[in-house]
Amino acid sequence: MVCVIVKILFIEPFFGGSHREFALGFQQYSRHDVSLATLPDRFWKWRMRGAGVFFAEKIRNIEQFDLVFTCDMIDLTDLAALVHGKLPPVVMYFHENQISYPLSGYQRLQGMQADLHPGFTNIVSAFAADRVLFNSQFHFNDFMDAASAMIKKMPDFRPVWMLDEIRKKAQVLYPGCRFDNNARADLKKCNDPPLIIWNHRWEYDKKPEVFFKALETLKHKNIAFRLCVLGGGSGKTSEIFMQAQQRFRDEILVFGHVESREQYFQWLGQGDIAVSCAIQENFGISIVEAVRCGCMPLLPCRLSYPEIIPQAFHSDVLYTAENQFAEKLCHMVVNHESYLPVRKKLSACMAGFSWENSIEQYDTLLDSMVKG
């Protein structure tokens, strides 16, 4: 059987974080010919407003490609209009969406309303794409519910028919993960005291205040632990982390960004417990990476987490309220050695999200689109 090689233009207007990892992983593992066209990961609203215009001007020979693969951070209708009918079939991948993204506490306190324009751009772009992919079933459901609610807010001439068309061409494909070669699937021992990992953006939607409050409970109970706080951020949320850096200075081994991806995975490989308190998470690559490296996860029973963690482990891994998070974290730290068998099993489960195991689904889909 002869494999079709599809010439793909991968447009990534927000080339950083999980978007960057996804693009590089796809390019590395796909059997197709993948060319990247990117913009830096800053000024996200301007990316959504201007990226289509930029790429229409920059990519003069877009018709030479068999297919365009892009993400939710672009107004696809701008790109399609400005290349004057030369646009090949388009796959749009939704890492996130701007309709259901939660407002910050400050925004709610000020009585601010969500900006409807980026969310409507998501809806129209999904409608304009030939195929729409979501990174979890949770995200697809969340997007469709939020899109329906947004369209109902329109005073008249509501284009509700767009939602039916989006449903027809949408499907869920989990993102592939590029695991480091040191990702440990065969755990042999635990740290004493255990090392707790935070490996998320320093943003309000990750609810760091809940995490640090639980660490206060550990200290109040004289339960020993060590701490690895990875990532970074700016603004009001980073102030919480600066305060935590002082409060937990005796427990912290590393704080902030590390120099390389290799160092990042080395820290994950040393960890015992990885936590999330997020109120917005459509897949959770950082948690998948940590669990693959052997960390025992402690996650909220919401968002995409019940989907990516096998149901057999839900009672061990998931919590339903903030006070339960603190209780479960205390239990995990005190009894961390008893979780070693579960950690091994979960690490093996996460291997299923590797690009090696995921790429065939993508390549087959793209084959079928070019073959017609």
Secondary structure, 3 states (H helix, E strand, C coil): CCCCCCEEEEEEEEECHHHHHHHHHHHHHCCCEEEEEEEECCCHHHHHHHHHHHHHHHCCCHHHCCEEEEECCCCHHHHHHHCCCCCCCEEEEECCCCCCCCCCHHHHHCCCCCCHHHHHHHHHHHHHCCEEEECCHHHHHHHHHHHHHHHHCCCCCCCCHHHHHHHHCEEECCCCECCCCCCCCCCCCCCCCCEEEEECCCCHHHCHHHHHHHHHHHHHCCCCCEEEEECCCCCHHHHHHHHHHHHCCCCEEEEECCCCHHHHHHHHHHCCEEECCCCCCCCCHHHHHHHHCCCEEEEECCCCHHHHCCHHHHHHHEECCHHHHHHHHHHHHHCHHHHHHHHHHHHHHHHHHEHHHHHHHHHHHHHHHHHC
